Amino acid sequence: MHFVTNLGLSPYPTIEQTGSDTAQALPAGAIATGNVKMQHCVLVVKDAAIRFALGATPVSSGLGAISDVGDVIELDSYAQINQFKWINSAAGVTGKLVIYPGG
């Protein structure tokens, strides 16, 4: 495993996204700037577990892969990044994702 931080090698800032009881994608402005699309990122789960899915797979508080606090999710294409959806794993328990861009 390797850990990616934004050391000036990416046009995207490291950001933190707060979870919700409604499924959400990664912020559009954080994954694409004009025609430049992020091709790699590392997500770190904070504060509470989350559920996530890629593509057309639905995600809800009872459906999707579970990721616990401290887990690292690595996405290695714009398609994966753009299709990533996530939600709090339990209603009212707010998780967070820290998004470390890799280019």
N, C-alpha and C positions, 0 to 999 in steps of 0.2 A: 504494500500500500504506500502511496506517496501522498503528501499533503500539499495542497496548492494554496498559496496566498497571493493577493494582488500586490506585487512588488514593482508595479509600473510596467509590467509586461502585457497587460490587458487594458483595453479601453473601458472596461466595466468596473465599477466600484464594488467592494465587498459590502453586502447589505444584509440586514436582518429583516425577515418577514414574520409577522405575528400570525399565529393560527386562527382558525375560525371554525364554527360549528357547521359551516357551509363549505363545500368543496371549492378550492381555488387553485389557480395556476400560479406559476412564478410570474412576477411582475413583468409585463411586456417591455417596459422601458429598461429593465435590468438585463434582458436577454438579447435585445436587438437595438442597435443604434443606426438608423437609416438602413443602408444595405448591408451593414456589417452585423453578422449574427454570431452569437457566442457558440463555440463548438465544444466546450468542455467546462464543467464546473463540479465542485465538490460541495455537498450540502451537509451541514452538521446539525443534528437535532438538539434543541435546548429546552429546558424547563418542564416538558411533559411529552409523553409518547405521541406519535402521529400515525396516521394511515396514509398510504400513497399508492398510486397506480400510474401506469403509462398508457397512452393511446386511448382507445375507445372503452377500456375497462372502467366501469364506474367506481367511484370511491365514496364511502360514507363512513359514519362512526362505527359501522359493523362490517364493512367490506373494504378490502384492500390490504396490502402488505403492512405489517406493523413495524415501526422503527422506534426504538427506545432512546431515551436521553443519552447523548454521547455517540450515538451511531453515526456513521459516515455513509452517505449515498453519493456515488460517483456517476455522473452522466457524461457520456463521451461523444455526443453528437447534438447538433441543433434540434434534430427531430425528437430525441429523447427529452431535451430541455423544454422544448415547446409543448410536448405532450404530457409532461409531468403535472399531476394533480395531487393535492393533499388536503387533509382535514385533521382536526383534533381527533385523537382516538376515543375520547370520551367527552360527551357534551359538557360544556362549562369548564373544562380543564384545558387551558390554553398552552399549546406548544409553540415553539418558534423554530425557524430554520435560518441558519446563517449561510449565505450563498457566497462561496469563494470562487470567483471566475478564473478560468484558465485560458481564456482566449477565444 
